[in-house]
Amino acid sequence: MASIAQHRQQTRILVQAAAAVCEDKKGLDTRILELDPIDAGLSDFFLVTSATNDRQAIAIADEIEHRLKTEFGVVPNSVEGRRHGEWILLDYVDFVVHVFLVERRAFYDIERLRKSARPLTPAEFDAELKSALAAKTLAARGKAASKARPAAKVAPKAKKAVKKSAVKTTKKKVKAAKPAVKKAAVKKVAGKKAPVKRPGVKKAAPRKAAAKKKK
């Protein structure tokens, strides 16, 4: 369903670009007919505009073809009536552009033939397209925000896990350091020098031995 909606939106953008060319080239009474779903097999939109002479009609058709090709890489499936310029038809499958001479448009009255179609001016069509794009942008932002919320909830858990791992690492380091401290202390004690005896110094004789000598 999403791909169908995107395709239809892309079609609307192309129709809008073609309608802008009609306005730039002074096309008269430009209308966009949104066809009834019953006619969906035929096309989604008709773009209809009028020219006062064949040169203007050909110029409008040529510019539409050129702009859609250069800006969007889209070319018409078929082009009819360019040689005479009375009614030029550019078939883009999903929409069809009709460029009429004023009198030919009145004669064929294509709008009357498509009574079920919804007629729109380029300005109305542009407003609808902008509204649809804005709604799509808001929906995309809402989805992004909803995805971001669970991530925020997980963050405190992650912090606790980091703290626990840090405590465990510290305990391991302390345990590993204790034997090393003990060994260092033993080495220090073992390395102490024995007291040095000074030569020529005699210990005092006990008092009892001195008394016997006097007798």
N, C-alpha and C positions, 0 to 999 in steps of 0.2 A: 504493500500500500504506500509505503514511504517513497519508493522509487517512482510510482505513478504520480504522486503529488509533486515530486521534484521535477518530473518531466513536464507536467502541466505548467508549473511555475516558470520553467525555462521558456516554454512556448509563449507565455504572457510577456516575458521580457523581450522576446523577438518581435512580437506584435507591437509592443510599445515603441521599440526602435524604428520599426517601419512607419508607424503613425507619426513619429517625430520628423521623419523625412518628408512626409506629406505636408506637415505644417511648415517645414523649412522651405519647401518648394511651392508654397502658396496653393496647395490643393484646397478645393472647395468642399464644404460640408462633409468633412471626414468623419466617418462613423465606424465603430467596431461592433460587429454583431456576434454576441456569444451564443453559439448555436445550442439548440435543445439537445439533451442527451440522446434523443431518438435519432438525431442526425450525426451522432458521434462517429459513425462509420465514414461519413463524408469528410468532416473536419471539425475542429473545435471552435475556430473563429473565422469570420470574414472581415477583412479590412476593406472598406469602400471609400473612395475619394473621387473627386471630379476635377477635370482640367478644362480650360477654355479653348485649347487648340491641341492638335496632335503633337506638336513639339514639346509642349509642357507635359503632356501625358507620357511621352517617351522619356523625358528627363526625370520625371518622378519615378517611373519604373526602373530606369537604369541606376538611379541613386540608391533606391531601396536594395536592389540586388548587390550593388557595390558595397554598401555599408554593412549589410548582414554578412557578406563574405569576409570582409577585412576585419570586422570587429568580433564576429562570432564563429567564423569558419563555416557558415551555413550557405548552401546554394539551393536554388529552387529545383524541385523535381522536374518541372516543365514550365515553359513560358509560351504564351500564345497571344497573338494579336499585336505584337510589337511593330510589325511592318506597316500597318495602317494607322495605328495609334488611336483607334476609336474606342476600343475596349481591350485593354491589356490585362492579362491574367497571369499572375505568378503563383504557382502552386508549391507551397512548402509542406504539403501533406497535412500537418497539424493545423495550419492556417492558410488561407488563400487571400491574396491581395487582388483587388479589382480596381483598376484605374480607368475611369470612363471619361469620355467627352460629356459635357453637361447634357446635351440633347439625347445622347445614347443612354445615359443613366436614367433619364426620365422615361425613355421608351421601354427599357427592360424592367425597370422598377424592381431591382433585386431585393430591396428591403421588404417589399410587399409579398414577394414570393416566400420569404422566410419569416412569416408572421410569428412563429413560435420563438424566434430568436430574441435575445435581450439586447437592444441597442444601447451603446455607450459612446459618449464623446471621448476623445483622447485624454482630456483632463480627468473625467470620471474614472476611466480605466486606470490612469496613472495613480490616482488616489487609492483605488482598491488594491493595486499592486503594492504600493508602499505600506498600506495597512497590513497586508498579508506577510510582507517581509519583516515588518516590526514584530508581528505576533510570533513568527518563526524564531526571531532573535531572542525574544523573551523566553520562549519555550526551551531553547538551547541553553540559555543562562540558568533557568530553573533546574534543568537536568544536571548541569555542571555543579550547581550548589548542593543538590541532593547527594551527589557522589562524594563531594568534599566533606560533608558532615560526618559520616562514619570514620573517616580518616582522623578527624579531630578527637573522636572518642577513644580511638586506639592509642593515641599519643601518650596519655597518662600511664597506661599499662606498659608501654614501651619504656617510659622513664623508670618505673618501678623495677622492671627487669634489668635495666642498666645498673641501677643502684645495687641490687642484689648481687649481680655479677662482680661489681666493684668491691663489695664487702667480702665476698668469697676470695677474690684475688688478694686482697689485703691480708686476710687471715692466713692464707697459704704462704704469703711472703714472710709474715711474722713467725710462723712455725718453722719455716726453712731457715730463718735468721737465728733462732734460739740456739740450735746445736753449734752453729758457727761461732756465736759469742762465747759459749762454754769452752770450745776448743781453743779459742784465742786466749781465754783466761788461764787455761792449763798451761799453754805454751809459755805464757808470761811468768808464771810461778816457777816452772821448770828451768827457765832461763836465768833465774836469780843467782848471783855468785855467792859462794861460801865465804864466811868471814875470814879475813887475812890475819894470820898470827905474826906479831912483831918479834923479830929475833933479839936476844940479849936481855929480855925482860923475864925474870924468874918470879914464879908465884910465891907469895909469902907463905913460910912454913907454919904449920899449925902451932898453937901456943903450947901444947903438951910436949911436943918434941923439943922445944927450946928449954923447958924446965928440966928435963932429963939431963941435958948437957951440962947445966950448972951444978948438979949433984956430983 
